[in-house]
């Protein structure tokens, strides 16, 4: 059989052959043990680092571990004719095809896995495990744990290994490790005893949960910050489910409604609102928020506390749950509030217009001309308004209107809160 035929035969066998130059770089390789020349080069580099590796004095013959596989190696490490050397490695104890497929699966699995002997020396690691340390498996296999981990981590690892070998039972736990750059990470998984030939070793399979742990910590911090803002801002606010039930509330909201906080949570929000002319528009806007036509709205509503008193407030509603088709809940925040009254002030549209012009500084005659009313009609409405708002004069009438929340705060010219045809939405 010529050399070409021999190479063709070896392609079907668990064998690796190679030809290397004087600097031990693979020039040519083949066989069925490795699928590419890069793996053959890694195998050759691993051999060079082993104490039993090739010597310049002559040919070598030994066994070696590589990527969890055992090979019988024949290689002349010297520099024969033409500055090239040849070697061959035969995989022994390869087992069935299913075993080989499992080995490949374990080696490339995303979970970090390892096998260490009782002394703490690595027998095998997969690529995911080596990636945790920013290196490759051949740079870890054969090393002691103290050569890979920091002294503190190594002591912890060896103690866990010893405890496992003593107990002889699998253990599930979470541990902290340190990367080469000094940053820390966390991994969760199982550690269990395995039999490697006649020796009982420690094996482990772990998932890196550093990103998950960091995200969980950030979420907890965000929730704590939100609770602090809710409870100490002094703003009456509540988180309302899409179905209209109060899920969370601030102490200021409970105080505004004259109810215990524990009794406020779980109640239906619509039971806290008085029926007004703006109610229909509010419910339409609420539905628009839930289906994400709007992200937030500002409106005016009348709240009813547990004593039956009514209070007009400025309400801001904002959706929660940005990345879903429907809003999961709504934050409701009160920014301005009028004083409480025993009953709702039922004002006519004409009275609201007259009161707005009065607050803008217009005289009775000017109001009558602007609204095309008689002077007597304007005088009558103003008299009714003084009785309704319990105000002795024109100045007190305007001040009382602002205190009760009848006018929109920070608006000029004065504008009744009920004059907005629909809530402002964005």
Long-range contacts (C-beta under 8 A, 24 or more apart in sequence): 14-90, 14-91, 14-94, 15-88, 15-89, 15-90, 15-91, 16-40, 16-43, 16-71, 16-88, 16-89, 16-91, 17-86, 17-87, 17-88, 17-89, 18-43, 18-44, 18-86, 18-87, 18-88, 19-84, 19-85, 19-86, 20-44, 20-84, 20-85, 20-86, 20-87, 21-83, 21-84, 22-79, 22-83, 22-84, 24-48, 24-85, 27-84, 31-88, 33-69, 33-71, 33-89, 33-91, 42-66, 42-136, 42-138, 43-71, 43-89, 44-87, 45-138, 46-138, 46-141, 47-73, 47-75, 47-87, 49-142, 50-142, 53-77, 54-78, 54-85, 54-87, 63-92, 64-89, 65-123, 65-124, 65-141, 65-142, 66-138, 66-141, 67-103, 67-107, 67-124, 67-137, 67-138, 67-141, 68-103, 68-106, 68-107, 68-115, 68-124, 68-126, 69-94, 69-103, 107-137, 110-207, 111-189, 111-205, 111-206, 111-207, 112-187, 112-189, 112-204, 112-205, 112-206, 112-207, 112-208, 113-203, 113-204, 113-205, 113-206, 114-203, 114-204, 115-194, 115-196, 115-201, 115-202, 115-203, 116-145, 116-161, 116-201, 116-202, 116-203, 117-196, 117-199, 117-201, 117-202, 118-161, 118-165, 118-199, 118-200, 118-201, 118-202, 119-144, 120-144, 120-145, 120-146, 120-154, 120-157, 120-158, 120-161, 121-145, 122-148, 123-196, 123-201, 129-206, 132-177, 132-179, 132-185, 132-187, 132-208, 133-179, 133-180, 134-179, 134-180, 134-181, 135-180, 149-177, 149-178, 150-178, 153-177, 153-178, 160-191, 161-191, 161-202, 164-191, 164-192, 164-193, 164-202, 165-193, 165-200, 165-202, 168-193, 169-193, 174-209, 175-206, 184-210, 185-210, 186-210, 186-213, 235-333, 235-334, 235-335, 236-313, 236-333, 236-334, 236-337, 237-331, 237-332, 237-333, 237-334, 238-264, 238-269, 238-331, 238-332, 239-320, 239-329, 239-330, 239-331, 239-332, 240-269, 240-329, 240-330, 240-331, 240-332, 241-328, 241-329, 242-290, 242-326, 242-327, 242-328, 242-329, 242-330, 244-268, 244-269, 244-270, 244-286, 245-269, 247-329, 253-334, 256-303, 256-305, 256-311, 256-313, 256-334, 256-337, 257-303, 257-305, 257-306, 258-305, 258-306, 258-307, 258-309, 259-305, 259-306, 269-332, 272-303, 272-304, 273-301, 273-302, 273-303, 273-304, 274-301, 274-302, 274-303, 274-304, 274-310, 274-344, 276-301, 276-302, 276-344, 276-418, 277-418, 278-418, 278-420, 281-421, 281-422, 281-423, 282-423, 284-422, 285-317, 285-422, 285-423, 285-425, 286-317, 286-330, 288-425, 289-317, 289-319, 289-327, 289-330, 290-319, 290-326, 290-327, 290-330, 291-326, 291-327, 292-319, 292-325, 292-326, 292-327, 293-425, 294-319, 294-425, 294-426, 295-319, 295-426, 296-425, 296-426, 297-423, 297-424, 297-425, 297-426, 298-423, 298-424, 299-420, 299-423, 299-424, 300-405, 300-408, 300-417, 300-418, 300-420, 302-344, 305-340, 308-342, 309-340, 309-341, 309-342, 310-340, 310-341, 310-342, 310-343, 310-344, 311-337, 311-338, 311-339, 311-340, 311-341, 311-405, 312-337, 312-338, 312-404, 312-405, 312-406, 312-417, 313-337, 313-338, 313-405, 314-405, 314-408, 314-409, 314-417, 317-423, 336-405, 336-409, 337-405, 338-403, 338-404, 338-405, 338-406, 339-403, 339-404, 339-405, 341-404, 345-388, 345-389, 345-404, 345-406, 347-385, 347-388, 347-406, 350-381, 351-381, 351-384, 351-385, 351-388, 352-406, 352-416, 352-418, 352-419, 354-378, 354-381, 354-382, 354-385, 355-385, 355-397, 355-398, 355-401, 355-406, 355-414, 355-416, 356-407, 356-413, 356-414, 356-415, 356-416, 356-419, 358-382, 358-394, 358-397, 358-398, 359-398, 359-401, 359-402, 359-407, 359-413, 359-414, 360-413, 360-414
